[in-house]
Amino acid sequence: IPYAGHDQNGATRELKIRRTTAPPFPMFAHIPPQLIALSAALSYATSGIAAKRGMRYSTPITVTLVSLSIHALGLSSVLLLTTGIPKVTPWALFLFIVTGTLQPIIRVFTYAGIFYMGASRGTTVRGSHPLFSTTIAILFLGERATFAILSGTVLIVTGVTLISWQRQLQPTSDWRHIGFPLGAALLAGVSHPLRRYALGLADEPLFFAAVIGLVSLIWIGGYLVSPIAAERPVWDRRAIGPFLVAGCFETLGIFLVITALSLGKVVIVSPIVATSPLWILVGTWIFLRGIERLTFRTILGALAVVSGTIAISLVR
C-alpha cells in the first residue's frame, strides 16, 4: 500500500507498508477503503443517534465511560480470540498510545456537542476534522491532494458551516458550546494522520484499535476516581440501552476507520468518515422527531456534504 514520503535528499518517493502478520480479517483487503470509511460513518451516525436518546436521562461523561468500556473489552477479546498480540515496533505502539490518550477527550467533547447542540448540529461540527487532518497529512506525511479531493473537502466544510451557523440550538446551549465539537474535530484531525503513520510502521488495525480502547479506558477511569473530576457518571436505567447501542457502534466505527486508514490515504478516508452528519440527519428525521428540528439550512449543508463525499469517492 503506497504512500508518499521523502528520502534524505528531500525528493518525493513511494514507500511501502509491510504487514507484520496476516490480516485478521482478509476480506477487508478486497474492499475499497472508501466503502469501509463510509461504513464507519454510518456506524458513528448510529452511535450519535443512540447517545442523544440516552442523554435525555444521563450525561456525556456517562456515555463516554460506557462506550470506552465496550471498546476496550470488546476489541481486546476479539484480538485475543483471533490473531493474538502481534510484534510491533515500540515507536508505532507509542504513537497509538498517544492517540489513545487523545481518544477519551475526543469522545467526551463529541458527546458534549451532541448533548448541548443536538445530534445533527453537534455531530456535523465534529465532522469538520478533514480540514485539520487533510492539512496535516499533506504537510507532514507527504500525501498529495488532487483537485477532486480538495473540492470534496471544501464542500464538506461548507456543509459543516451551513449546518452549524444557526441560532436554533438546544434550549440549554449557547454559542460557546460549539467549542466542544470543534475541539473534538481538531484533536481528531491530529489523531488520524498519527494513526496513518503508525499503520505504515506496523499494519495491525485490530491490535491498534484495541490498544486505543484500553489506553482510553485507563485515562477516563483514572480521571473519574481522581479528586479533580468535575462530575460523576449518572446511571439511569432508561439510558443504559441507548448507551450500549452507542458504545457498540462507536467501537465498530473506530475499528473500521483504522482499517480504512491501513488501506487508503488520510485525504481520502478522513473526509468520507466525516459524512456521518448526513446519516445523522436521516436518523434525526426518523428517530428524533419531537426532540430535534431540521431546518432548510441544515438540509443544504447535508447536500454539500453528499457532494463532497461523491467527489472524494470517485478518486482512484
Residue, then its C-alpha position, 0 to 999 in steps of 0.5 A: i500500500p503506497y504512500a508518499g514520503h521523502d528520502q534524505n535528499g528531500a525528493t518525493r518517493e513511494l514507500k511501502i507498508r509491510r504487514t507484520t502478520a496476516p490480516p485478521f480479517p482478509m476480506f477487508a483487503h478486497i474492499p475499497p477503503q472508501l466503502i469501509a470509511l463510509s461504513a464507519a460513518l454510518s456506524y458513528a451516525t448510529s452511535g450519535i443517534a443512540a447517545k442523544r436518546g440516552m442523554r435525555y436521562s444521563t450525561p456525556i461523561t456517562v456515555t463516554l465511560v460506557s462506550l470506552s468500556i465496550h471498546a476496550l473489552g470488546l476489541s481486546s477479546v476479539l484480538l485475543l480470540t483471533t490473531g493474538i498480540p502481534k510484534v510491533t515496533p515500540w515507536a508505532l505502539f507509542l504513537f497509538i498510545v498517544t492517540g489513545t490518550l487523545q481518544p477519551i477527550i475526543r469522545v467526551f467533547t463529541y458527546a458534549g456537542i451532541f448533548y448541548m447542540g443536538a445530534s445533527r448540529g453537534t455531530t456535523v461540527r465534529g465532522s469538520h476534522p478533514l480540514f485539520s487532518t487533510t492539512i496535516a497529512i499533506l504537510f507532514l506525511g507527504e500525501r498529495a491532494t488532487f483537485a477532486i479531493l480538495s473540492g470534496t473537502v471544501l464542500i464538506v466544510t461548507g456543509v459543516t458551516l451551513i449546518s452549524w451557523q444557526r441560532q436554533l440550538q438546544p434550549t440549554s446551549d449557547w454559542r460557546h458550546i460549539g467549542f466542544p465539537l470543534g475541539a473534538a474535530l481538531l484533536a481528531g484531525v491530529s489523531h488520524p494522520l498519527r494513526r496513518y503513520a503508525l499503520g505504515l510502521a506496523d499494519e495491525p488495525l485490530f491490535f491498534a484499535a484495541v490498544i486505543g480502547l484500553v489506553s482510553l479506558i485507563w485515562i477516563g477511569g483514572y480521571l473519574v476516581s481522581p479528586i479533580a473530576a468535575e462530575r460523576p457518571v449518572w446511571d439511569r436505567r432508561a439510558i443504559g440501552p441507548f448507551l450500549v447501542a452507542g458504545c457498540f457502534e462507536t467501537l465498530g466505527i473506530f475499528l473500521v476507520i483504522t482499517a480504512l486508514s491501513l488501506g487508503k490515504v488520510v485525504i481520502v478516508s478522513p473526509i468520507v468518515a466525516t459524512s456521518p452528519l448526513w446519516i445523522l440527519v436521516g436518523t434525526w428525521i426518523f428517530l428524533r422527531g419531537i426532540e430535534r428540528l431540521t431546518f432548510r439550512t441544515i438540509l443544504g449543508a447535508l447536500a454539500v456534504v453528499s457532494g463532497t463525499i461523491a467527489i472524494s469517492l470517485v478518486r482512484 
